[in-house]
Structure formats: C-alpha cells, structure tokens
C-alpha cells in the first residue's frame, strides 16, 4: 500500500486520526524497509488490516487509540492485538511499549514480507 492510499485509508477508518501519528507510522514503515526488515508497503497494508480486525474485536476507540499512540510508540503488526488487550485493560501506550520491549506483547498477528532486494550484478570480465 503506497503512502497516499495509506493516508486515505486511515482517514476513512478513524474519526480523528492524529497527523503526527500518521507521520510516525510512515517514518517507521520506511525505516523498517531501509533496515531490510520488511517491505514498507506491505507493513502499511498489514497495519490497516490489523487495525480493522482490532476495531471489530476490541472496538473502534481501542483501534484509534492504538493508531494515534503511534506518535509515542509504533508497534509491529504482530504486537497490535496484544497491545489492544492491554489498552482495553486500562494500560497506557507508555506502559504497553514497555511490555513490547520486554517481549510480552508478541501475538499471532501477521508479519510483513521481507523487502525485495535487487541482485548484485557482478562484472563478467
């Protein structure tokens, strides 16, 4: 999902998406790709899918709070359901981010694809 489609999708999903959070999520997806961790467009697509699932399972407010919490901490897609559960129990984004760093937020959510790398072309001479 390219950046513009991502922005429009988020605008359609939430009543009050924070522009600072949107910038943070876009910056995070770009850094994941630059670091060779995953494809940025795939991360954004899966992020929207997971947030949609969280809206259904935990409610629109929890999903929007997780998204807007991106201005403090951007989650991996496989951490979002665990984070939603903690948020529903009353934890703050800061408290949840500490749990993520401890490894206690990993869930069974999707993992984005690795970035496609071009093969190195070695000179044949």
Buried (B, 14 or more C-beta within 10 A) or exposed (E): BEBEEBBEBBEEBBEEBBEEBBEBBBEBBBEBBEEEBBBBBBBBBBBBBBBEBBBEEBEBEBBBBBBBBBBBBBBBBBBBBBBBBBBBEEBEBEEBBBBBEEEEBEBEBBBBEEBEEEEEEEEEE
